[in-house]
Amino acid sequence: MAKQEHILVVDDEDRIRRLLRMYLEREGYRIDEAEDGEEALQKALEQDYDLILLDLMLPGTDGLEVCREIRNKKATPIIMLTARGEESNRVEGFEAGTDDYVVKPFSPRELVHRVKAVLRRASATAFLSTETETHNVIVFPELTIDHDAHEVRAGGKEVALTPKEYELLHYLASSPDKVFTREELLRDVWNYEFFGDLRTVDTHIKRLREKLNRASPQAAKMINTVWGVGYKLEVPKE
C-alpha cells in the first residue's frame, strides 16, 4: 500500500486552509493545519511532514522566520504562499530556504500541481529500493554523495540538505569541472514550469556553500563561481 503523504497547511485565514484541505484531501494527502507561526513551528518540529505549505504573512512569527527556524533543524520541503508577488520577496523566500513560491490569488489546481512536483522531486532523491545492486556513490576528497541513501558527507560529517539543495549539488557533482549557466541549472534542476529569476540559483548556491562550509571549508570551496557564466563543481588538484 502506498504511503499517504502528510502535509502541514499554515495560513491565518480559515477559508484558505479549508480550501487547501479540500483540494489536497481529494488528491489523497493527509492534512494538518496551523493558523499562526508559533503553532506551525511547534508542529513542524514535532512531526515529520512530507511537505509544508507556509503563508508568508502570519500573525506573530512570520513565514520567513518560521522557514528559517525549520531549516535550522529539518530539510522538509516548503512551498511559500504569499499575497506579495514582488521579485525581492521571492528571492527573500528562497534565501530563507523555501523550495517553491506561489503568489495569491492562486488557482487551487495549479497549487496541487506544484505540491505534486515538489513531492515528486523529494521522493526521487529519497531512499531507493534495498534490492538495488549498484551502490550509486560519488566520492571526492572531503565530499561524498551517496545517491541511493540521499546522503551527503563533507569532511566525514553528514550535511542536511533540502531536496532542491541536494538535487543541485548532485547535478553539479555528476559532471565535475563542467561549467553550467544559471539558465541550464534552472532548466535541468528546476525541472518543471518555473516562474522565477536567475537569482534563485544564486541563493541556493549560497545556502549550499554555507551548509558545506560548516562541515568542511574545503568541500564548500569546490563549488566555484565562473563569473559571467555560472557555476561548476571543481575537483581539487593533487
Backbone as CSV, one residue per row, in Angstrom:
resi,resn,N_x,N_y,N_z,CA_x,CA_y,CA_z,C_x,C_y,C_z
1,MET,0.841,-1.194,0.000,0.000,0.000,0.000,0.878,1.246,0.000
2,ALA,0.555,2.205,-0.873,1.362,3.412,-0.987,1.237,4.269,0.271
3,LYS,2.333,4.913,0.621,2.356,5.781,1.806,1.485,7.012,1.553
4,GLN,0.654,7.368,2.545,-0.164,8.570,2.433,0.673,9.759,2.897
5,GLU,0.972,10.647,1.966,1.857,11.763,2.302,1.149,12.774,3.203
6,HIS,1.916,13.304,4.164,1.388,14.133,5.242,1.826,15.582,5.016
7,ILE,0.856,16.494,4.915,1.131,17.903,4.596,0.609,18.799,5.706
8,LEU,1.422,19.793,6.086,1.003,20.819,7.043,0.638,22.083,6.275
9,VAL,-0.597,22.554,6.448,-1.078,23.778,5.800,-1.084,24.896,6.836
10,VAL,-0.332,25.954,6.567,-0.204,27.062,7.524,-0.717,28.351,6.893
11,ASP,-1.829,28.880,7.418,-2.394,30.144,6.932,-3.297,30.698,8.013
12,ASP,-3.290,32.023,8.195,-4.128,32.604,9.245,-5.580,32.779,8.802
13,GLU,-5.868,32.545,7.508,-7.236,32.658,7.014,-7.879,31.270,6.966
14,ASP,-8.943,31.119,7.733,-9.621,29.824,7.835,-10.135,29.353,6.480
15,ARG,-10.666,30.274,5.664,-11.243,29.876,4.368,-10.171,29.314,3.433
16,ILE,-8.947,29.850,3.511,-7.867,29.342,2.663,-7.429,27.970,3.139
17,ARG,-7.340,27.788,4.458,-6.981,26.466,4.988,-8.012,25.420,4.580
18,ARG,-9.307,25.797,4.676,-10.363,24.851,4.310,-10.320,24.519,2.820
19,LEU,-10.056,25.547,1.992,-9.976,25.337,0.549,-8.825,24.390,0.196
20,LEU,-7.653,24.645,0.795,-6.487,23.813,0.514,-6.699,22.390,1.027
21,ARG,-7.277,22.263,2.212,-7.562,20.939,2.759,-8.471,20.149,1.813
22,MET,-9.517,20.811,1.316,-10.469,20.132,0.433,-9.778,19.608,-0.825
23,TYR,-8.993,20.462,-1.465,-8.331,20.061,-2.713,-7.261,19.006,-2.481
24,LEU,-6.504,19.145,-1.399,-5.406,18.208,-1.137,-5.915,16.853,-0.646
25,GLU,-6.950,16.863,0.193,-7.523,15.586,0.641,-8.151,14.836,-0.527
26,ARG,-8.685,15.584,-1.489,-9.248,14.975,-2.685,-8.164,14.213,-3.468
27,GLU,-6.900,14.675,-3.338,-5.774,14.019,-4.014,-5.166,12.888,-3.171
28,GLY,-5.742,12.674,-1.975,-5.290,11.562,-1.147,-4.255,11.915,-0.097
29,TYR,-3.974,13.223,0.115,-2.997,13.629,1.117,-3.649,13.730,2.492
30,ARG,-2.843,13.514,3.532,-3.292,13.683,4.919,-2.888,15.078,5.371
31,ILE,-3.829,15.839,5.921,-3.613,17.267,6.171,-3.691,17.606,7.656
32,ASP,-2.695,18.393,8.129,-2.768,19.080,9.411,-2.814,20.577,9.124
33,GLU,-3.329,21.352,10.091,-3.422,22.806,9.901,-2.761,23.540,11.057
34,ALA,-2.292,24.756,10.740,-1.806,25.686,11.770,-2.208,27.084,11.332
35,GLU,-2.580,27.950,12.285,-3.078,29.270,11.912,-2.120,30.408,12.251
36,ASP,-0.999,30.100,12.907,-0.001,31.143,13.162,1.391,30.520,13.185
37,GLY,2.400,31.380,13.255,3.772,30.924,13.156,4.202,30.029,14.297
38,GLU,3.775,30.357,15.509,4.185,29.574,16.671,3.636,28.150,16.598
39,GLU,2.352,28.023,16.236,1.740,26.699,16.113,2.395,25.920,14.975
40,ALA,2.677,26.617,13.870,3.312,25.973,12.714,4.680,25.412,13.084
41,LEU,5.462,26.222,13.786,6.815,25.811,14.155,6.782,24.617,15.106
42,GLN,5.879,24.663,16.068,5.763,23.558,17.021,5.428,22.255,16.298
43,LYS,4.430,22.302,15.412,4.013,21.089,14.699,5.105,20.611,13.745
44,ALA,5.741,21.559,13.042,6.756,21.193,12.044,7.957,20.520,12.672
45,LEU,8.296,20.920,13.897,9.466,20.345,14.557,9.128,19.061,15.313
46,GLU,7.864,18.926,15.738,7.468,17.724,16.481,7.182,16.542,15.560
47,GLN,6.712,16.839,14.321,6.336,15.771,13.405,7.177,15.840,12.136
48,ASP,7.234,14.716,11.433,7.970,14.669,10.168,6.988,14.736,9.005
49,TYR,6.753,15.939,8.514,5.842,16.131,7.378,6.581,15.886,6.065
50,ASP,5.814,15.493,5.052,6.385,15.326,3.715,6.480,16.668,2.996
51,LEU,5.655,17.639,3.408,5.630,18.964,2.768,4.931,19.945,3.692
52,ILE,5.369,21.217,3.648,4.694,22.277,4.394,4.291,23.382,3.430
53,LEU,3.000,23.750,3.440,2.516,24.929,2.714,2.463,26.055,3.731
54,LEU,3.277,27.091,3.516,3.524,28.089,4.555,3.216,29.494,4.060
55,ASP,2.219,30.136,4.675,1.880,31.516,4.325,2.972,32.461,4.821
56,LEU,3.311,33.446,4.013,4.361,34.396,4.391,3.885,35.348,5.486
57,MET,2.692,35.923,5.307,2.192,36.942,6.224,1.355,36.294,7.331
58,LEU,2.034,35.937,8.421,1.363,35.315,9.560,1.421,36.254,10.763
59,PRO,0.413,36.201,11.639,0.494,36.998,12.874,1.602,36.454,13.768
60,GLY,2.260,37.351,14.496,3.365,36.918,15.366,4.582,36.591,14.541
61,THR,5.065,35.372,14.635,6.228,34.925,13.872,5.829,34.741,12.414
62,ASP,6.447,35.505,11.488,6.026,35.414,10.087,6.608,34.184,9.400
63,GLY,6.145,33.956,8.166,6.523,32.756,7.437,8.010,32.633,7.176
64,LEU,8.669,33.763,6.916,10.110,33.715,6.662,10.873,33.211,7.883
65,GLU,10.501,33.703,9.055,11.182,33.288,10.282,10.876,31.825,10.595
66,VAL,9.612,31.415,10.361,9.253,30.009,10.558,10.093,29.127,9.646
67,CYS,10.222,29.545,8.386,11.013,28.792,7.413,12.468,28.675,7.863
68,ARG,13.048,29.785,8.324,14.447,29.767,8.781,14.623,28.826,9.969
69,GLU,13.676,28.882,10.912,13.771,28.035,12.105,13.669,26.557,11.737
70,ILE,12.758,26.237,10.811,12.635,24.846,10.365,13.925,24.403,9.684
71,ARG,14.466,25.271,8.842,15.679,24.936,8.087,16.891,24.712,8.989
72,ASN,16.877,25.306,10.167,17.983,25.076,11.108,18.001,23.646,11.628
73,LYS,16.852,22.959,11.527,16.746,21.622,12.117,16.293,20.547,11.142
74,LYS,15.566,20.927,10.085,14.992,19.925,9.189,15.092,20.352,7.730
75,ALA,14.985,19.349,6.839,15.039,19.623,5.394,13.680,19.400,4.740
76,THR,12.595,19.494,5.519,11.249,19.294,4.987,10.981,20.246,3.814
77,PRO,10.492,19.747,2.668,10.151,20.650,1.558,9.106,21.683,1.977
78,ILE,9.316,22.939,1.548,8.411,24.035,1.922,8.002,24.808,0.671
79,ILE,6.688,25.027,0.521,6.163,25.928,-0.507,5.609,27.150,0.203
80,MET,6.113,28.327,-0.162,5.671,29.568,0.470,4.461,30.135,-0.273
81,LEU,3.448,30.553,0.493,2.264,31.199,-0.060,2.291,32.669,0.339
82,THR,2.033,33.556,-0.609,2.076,34.975,-0.264,1.225,35.803,-1.197
83,ALA,0.713,36.913,-0.675,-0.044,37.856,-1.499,0.893,38.863,-2.147
84,ARG,2.165,38.821,-1.749,3.131,39.776,-2.298,3.967,39.080,-3.360
85,GLY,3.807,39.537,-4.599,4.470,38.842,-5.690,5.722,39.509,-6.208
86,GLU,6.203,40.536,-5.503,7.369,41.246,-5.999,8.604,40.355,-5.997
87,GLU,9.485,40.616,-6.920,10.691,39.809,-7.106,11.521,39.720,-5.830
88,SER,11.664,40.848,-5.123,12.519,40.856,-3.934,11.995,39.892,-2.876
89,ASN,10.661,39.758,-2.765,10.098,38.859,-1.777,10.280,37.397,-2.169
90,ARG,10.244,37.116,-3.469,10.512,35.744,-3.919,11.945,35.360,-3.564
91,VAL,12.881,36.263,-3.841,14.288,35.984,-3.537,14.474,35.806,-2.039
92,GLU,13.802,36.654,-1.245,13.891,36.565,0.216,13.389,35.202,0.690
93,GLY,12.315,34.722,0.073,11.782,33.417,0.437,12.754,32.295,0.122
94,PHE,13.388,32.358,-1.048,14.350,31.325,-1.425,15.584,31.379,-0.524
95,GLU,15.986,32.590,-0.135,17.134,32.707,0.765,16.827,32.087,2.125
96,ALA,15.555,32.149,2.540,15.160,31.550,3.821,15.114,30.032,3.732
97,GLY,15.074,29.497,2.498,15.127,28.048,2.343,13.886,27.406,1.770
98,THR,12.950,28.216,1.224,11.757,27.624,0.630,12.101,26.947,-0.701
99,ASP,11.327,25.906,-1.053,11.583,25.155,-2.282,10.787,25.682,-3.464
100,ASP,9.682,26.352,-3.191,8.859,26.925,-4.257,8.073,28.078,-3.669
101,TYR,7.419,28.838,-4.558,6.797,30.096,-4.167,5.530,30.262,-4.980
102,VAL,4.377,30.399,-4.331,3.104,30.573,-5.040,2.458,31.868,-4.554
103,VAL,2.063,32.721,-5.514,1.518,34.040,-5.187,-0.006,34.005,-5.182
104,LYS,-0.602,34.555,-4.121,-2.056,34.690,-4.035,-2.514,35.880,-4.890
105,PRO,-3.691,35.817,-5.505,-4.591,34.653,-5.548,-4.050,33.595,-6.503
106,PHE,-4.201,32.333,-6.127,-3.684,31.251,-6.964,-4.816,30.297,-7.315
107,SER,-4.630,29.559,-8.381,-5.556,28.502,-8.752,-5.260,27.285,-7.883
108,PRO,-6.258,26.761,-7.162,-6.005,25.566,-6.350,-5.448,24.413,-7.176
109,ARG,-5.887,24.293,-8.429,-5.387,23.215,-9.285,-3.907,23.411,-9.587
110,GLU,-3.487,24.678,-9.794,-2.065,24.938,-10.035,-1.266,24.617,-8.775
111,LEU,-1.810,24.982,-7.614,-1.086,24.717,-6.376,-0.934,23.216,-6.147
112,VAL,-1.965,22.441,-6.442,-1.863,20.987,-6.328,-0.770,20.466,-7.260
113,HIS,-0.687,21.054,-8.470,0.377,20.676,-9.416,1.752,20.961,-8.816
114,ARG,1.905,22.121,-8.176,3.184,22.472,-7.550,3.509,21.511,-6.403
115,VAL,2.499,21.186,-5.603,2.685,20.246,-4.498,3.191,18.909,-5.025
116,LYS,2.535,18.404,-6.070,2.940,17.116,-6.650,4.367,17.178,-7.184
117,ALA,4.722,18.318,-7.815,6.064,18.461,-8.383,7.128,18.444,-7.291
118,VAL,6.903,19.164,-6.196,7.879,19.209,-5.103,7.987,17.844,-4.421
119,LEU,6.841,17.196,-4.192,6.865,15.866,-3.571,7.544,14.850,-4.480
120,ARG,7.347,14.994,-5.790,7.975,14.079,-6.748,9.488,14.219,-6.685
121,ARG,9.964,15.473,-6.623,11.409,15.703,-6.553,11.976,15.164,-5.243
122,ALA,11.237,15.386,-4.139,11.704,14.896,-2.836,11.761,13.378,-2.840
123,SER,10.758,12.751,-3.449,10.713,11.294,-3.500,11.832,10.737,-4.362
124,ALA,12.156,11.442,-5.442,13.194,10.963,-6.361,14.564,10.932,-5.711
125,THR,14.757,11.773,-4.683,16.054,11.811,-4.015,16.041,11.092,-2.666
126,ALA,14.937,10.386,-2.388,14.859,9.626,-1.141,15.480,8.247,-1.345
127,PHE,15.400,7.409,-0.301,15.995,6.075,-0.384,15.423,5.285,-1.552
128,LEU,16.290,4.614,-2.286,15.859,3.703,-3.328,15.719,2.306,-2.725
129,SER,15.209,1.376,-3.521,14.994,0.018,-3.036,16.295,-0.602,-2.551
130,THR,16.202,-1.351,-1.465,17.395,-2.027,-0.943,17.838,-3.152,-1.874
131,GLU,16.998,-3.469,-2.868,17.355,-4.515,-3.816,18.296,-4.010,-4.902
132,THR,18.508,-2.679,-4.950,19.391,-2.113,-5.957,20.793,-2.686,-5.795
133,GLU,21.326,-3.207,-6.874,22.631,-3.854,-6.800,23.771,-2.847,-6.829
134,THR,23.597,-1.773,-7.616,24.665,-0.799,-7.759,24.549,0.258,-6.665
135,HIS,25.623,0.461,-5.940,25.617,1.499,-4.909,26.102,2.790,-5.551
136,ASN,25.201,3.723,-5.753,25.443,4.920,-6.552,26.063,6.010,-5.671
137,VAL,27.389,6.041,-5.632,28.099,6.968,-4.750,29.109,7.786,-5.559
138,ILE,29.108,9.108,-5.326,30.109,9.988,-5.922,31.073,10.379,-4.808
139,VAL,32.357,10.127,-5.023,33.355,10.370,-3.971,34.421,11.348,-4.464
140,PHE,34.610,12.420,-3.703,35.692,13.378,-3.919,36.449,13.521,-2.602
141,PRO,37.641,14.081,-2.634,38.288,14.416,-1.370,37.392,15.380,-0.579
142,GLU,37.089,15.056,0.638,36.293,15.900,1.544,34.785,15.891,1.249
143,LEU,34.354,15.255,0.151,32.925,15.290,-0.180,32.476,13.947,-0.753
144,THR,31.423,13.366,-0.146,30.844,12.113,-0.634,29.338,12.282,-0.774
145,ILE,28.807,11.850,-1.925,27.368,11.930,-2.180,26.863,10.518,-2.461
146,ASP,26.091,9.976,-1.529,25.508,8.644,-1.684,24.087,8.824,-2.202
147,HIS,23.917,8.610,-3.528,22.625,8.908,-4.152,21.560,7.895,-3.757
148,ASP,21.952,6.648,-3.504,20.979,5.649,-3.068,20.401,6.014,-1.702
149,ALA,21.259,6.520,-0.832,20.827,6.857,0.529,20.437,8.329,0.676
150,HIS,20.597,9.113,-0.422,20.318,10.553,-0.347,21.081,11.166,0.833
151,GLU,22.387,10.860,0.877,23.208,11.308,1.998,24.440,12.035,1.495
152,VAL,24.716,13.179,2.086,25.903,13.963,1.734,26.785,14.074,2.973
153,ARG,28.076,13.789,2.786,29.043,13.953,3.868,30.179,14.854,3.403
154,ALA,30.515,15.812,4.235,31.630,16.716,3.952,32.586,16.643,5.127
155,GLY,33.853,16.344,4.828,34.822,16.171,5.897,34.420,15.083,6.872
156,GLY,33.683,14.060,6.389,33.243,12.960,7.235,31.975,13.225,8.030
157,LYS,31.447,14.478,7.960,30.242,14.830,8.711,29.039,14.885,7.773
158,GLU,27.906,14.360,8.248,26.691,14.387,7.426,26.163,15.818,7.326
159,VAL,25.722,16.197,6.124,25.203,17.542,5.863,23.730,17.422,5.481
160,ALA,22.852,18.059,6.255,21.411,18.014,5.978,21.059,19.051,4.917
161,LEU,20.550,18.596,3.781,20.187,19.481,2.680,18.706,19.350,2.361
162,THR,18.121,20.419,1.845,16.757,20.335,1.331,16.788,19.529,0.035
163,PRO,15.644,19.012,-0.423,15.622,18.274,-1.690,16.219,19.075,-2.847
164,LYS,15.931,20.364,-2.903,16.439,21.172,-4.017,17.950,21.387,-3.892
165,GLU,18.433,21.643,-2.672,19.880,21.794,-2.481,20.607,20.507,-2.855
166,TYR,20.023,19.370,-2.451,20.647,18.091,-2.781,20.681,17.883,-4.298
167,GLU,19.558,18.150,-4.961,19.493,17.985,-6.416,20.544,18.840,-7.116
168,LEU,20.681,20.071,-6.663,21.639,20.993,-7.272,23.068,20.477,-7.088
169,LEU,23.406,20.040,-5.879,24.750,19.523,-5.617,25.014,18.260,-6.432
170,HIS,24.058,17.350,-6.448,24.242,16.101,-7.184,24.395,16.375,-8.680
171,TYR,23.639,17.323,-9.197,23.721,17.666,-10.623,25.113,18.196,-10.968
172,LEU,25.622,19.109,-10.159,26.963,19.655,-10.391,28.022,18.562,-10.249
173,ALA,27.866,17.713,-9.223,28.873,16.684,-8.945,28.880,15.578,-9.994
174,SER,27.761,15.410,-10.690,27.685,14.371,-11.720,28.519,14.717,-12.951
175,SER,28.845,16.004,-13.100,29.710,16.440,-14.214,30.786,17.374,-13.655
176,PRO,31.725,16.833,-12.878,32.735,17.680,-12.231,33.554,18.454,-13.251
177,ASP,33.885,19.691,-12.882,34.696,20.613,-13.686,33.960,21.160,-14.907
178,LYS,32.699,20.771,-15.103,31.911,21.340,-16.201,31.175,22.580,-15.710
179,VAL,31.220,23.648,-16.504,30.554,24.894,-16.133,29.110,24.865,-16.634
180,PHE,28.176,25.159,-15.730,26.768,25.240,-16.095,26.295,26.687,-15.953
181,THR,25.551,27.170,-16.933,24.975,28.506,-16.830,23.795,28.461,-15.860
182,ARG,23.403,29.621,-15.368,22.237,29.684,-14.492,20.990,29.196,-15.226
183,GLU,20.894,29.548,-16.520,19.739,29.112,-17.307,19.673,27.592,-17.392
184,GLU,20.821,26.944,-17.586,20.857,25.473,-17.644,20.444,24.864,-16.319
185,LEU,20.920,25.452,-15.223,20.572,24.923,-13.904,19.088,25.094,-13.619
186,LEU,18.516,26.241,-13.984,17.074,26.442,-13.799,16.285,25.423,-14.617
187,ARG,16.720,25.191,-15.836,16.004,24.276,-16.723,16.104,22.820,-16.246
188,ASP,17.306,22.410,-15.835,17.538,20.998,-15.555,17.318,20.605,-14.096
189,VAL,17.553,21.517,-13.169,17.357,21.201,-11.754,15.939,21.579,-11.318
190,TRP,15.475,22.743,-11.775,14.083,23.139,-11.527,13.284,22.619,-12.720
191,ASN,13.031,21.316,-12.740,12.555,20.674,-13.965,11.036,20.670,-14.109
192,TYR,10.431,21.797,-13.889,9.030,21.991,-14.204,8.857,23.469,-14.501
193,GLU,7.670,23.879,-14.926,7.468,25.278,-15.317,7.721,26.172,-14.107
194,PHE,8.739,27.007,-14.224,9.206,27.757,-13.062,9.208,29.254,-13.377
195,PHE,8.445,30.022,-12.596,8.371,31.459,-12.814,9.260,32.151,-11.786
196,GLY,10.519,32.169,-12.050,11.465,32.794,-11.138,12.511,33.550,-11.916
197,ASP,13.557,33.973,-11.248,14.637,34.645,-11.950,15.940,33.922,-11.625
198,LEU,16.982,34.328,-12.303,18.249,33.618,-12.213,18.855,33.684,-10.812
199,ARG,18.448,34.666,-10.013,18.999,34.760,-8.656,18.546,33.614,-7.761
200,THR,17.503,32.898,-8.187,17.095,31.698,-7.461,18.264,30.734,-7.361
201,VAL,18.989,30.564,-8.472,20.157,29.689,-8.477,21.206,30.220,-7.511
202,ASP,21.453,31.528,-7.563,22.478,32.129,-6.702,22.170,31.904,-5.223
203,THR,20.903,32.063,-4.830,20.556,31.913,-3.417,20.720,30.456,-2.965
204,HIS,20.390,29.500,-3.837,20.573,28.096,-3.475,22.051,27.721,-3.392
205,ILE,22.860,28.254,-4.310,24.306,28.015,-4.254,24.875,28.586,-2.952
206,LYS,24.413,29.765,-2.578,24.896,30.401,-1.351,24.585,29.539,-0.131
207,ARG,23.347,29.033,-0.047,22.953,28.198,1.094,23.715,26.876,1.099
208,LEU,23.924,26.327,-0.093,24.653,25.066,-0.215,26.088,25.228,0.281
209,ARG,26.740,26.300,-0.127,28.112,26.568,0.335,28.158,26.745,1.852
210,GLU,27.179,27.482,2.386,27.166,27.735,3.829,27.047,26.425,4.611
211,LYS,26.186,25.523,4.152,25.996,24.253,4.852,27.232,23.369,4.740
212,LEU,27.815,23.312,3.545,29.035,22.517,3.369,30.180,23.100,4.199
213,ASN,30.252,24.428,4.248,31.351,25.100,4.946,31.344,24.791,6.440
214,ARG,30.136,24.616,7.012,30.052,24.304,8.440,30.668,22.941,8.734
215,ALA,30.644,22.040,7.742,31.224,20.710,7.928,32.651,20.640,7.414
216,SER,32.913,21.295,6.274,34.245,21.243,5.663,34.438,22.427,4.724
217,PRO,35.241,23.418,5.110,35.513,24.555,4.219,36.089,24.115,2.873
218,GLN,36.865,23.011,2.874,37.444,22.522,1.618,36.348,22.056,0.660
219,ALA,35.322,21.390,1.194,34.206,20.934,0.357,33.438,22.119,-0.207
220,ALA,33.222,23.152,0.621,32.492,24.337,0.168,33.217,25.037,-0.974
221,LYS,34.548,25.034,-0.904,35.345,25.712,-1.936,35.310,24.996,-3.278
222,MET,34.807,23.758,-3.291,34.705,23.024,-4.548,33.641,23.622,-5.474
223,ILE,32.647,24.297,-4.899,31.604,24.922,-5.718,32.101,26.299,-6.139
224,ASN,32.465,26.408,-7.388,33.108,27.610,-7.907,32.177,28.449,-8.762
225,THR,32.267,29.766,-8.583,31.560,30.707,-9.449,32.442,31.031,-10.642
226,VAL,31.901,30.859,-11.829,32.598,31.267,-13.046,31.948,32.564,-13.491
227,TRP,32.597,33.673,-13.200,31.988,34.993,-13.361,31.503,35.223,-14.786
228,GLY,30.248,35.701,-14.866,29.653,35.992,-16.165,29.089,34.776,-16.865
229,VAL,29.277,33.584,-16.269,28.787,32.358,-16.912,27.848,31.595,-15.978
230,GLY,28.386,31.056,-14.889,27.552,30.244,-13.995,28.372,29.589,-12.911
231,TYR,28.189,28.280,-12.719,28.827,27.566,-11.613,29.356,26.206,-12.074
232,LYS,30.353,25.705,-11.320,30.841,24.354,-11.537,31.315,23.788,-10.206
233,LEU,31.373,22.448,-10.150,31.991,21.785,-9.012,33.378,21.359,-9.458
234,GLU,34.372,21.984,-8.849,35.761,21.784,-9.275,36.471,20.782,-8.355
235,VAL,37.029,19.751,-8.965,37.738,18.736,-8.192,39.121,19.278,-7.814
236,PRO,39.476,19.223,-6.524,40.796,19.720,-6.105,41.922,19.004,-6.827
237,LYS,42.888,19.766,-7.288,44.049,19.177,-7.950,45.044,18.703,-6.909
238,GLU,45.608,17.546,-7.148,46.592,16.987,-6.211,47.850,17.881,-6.165
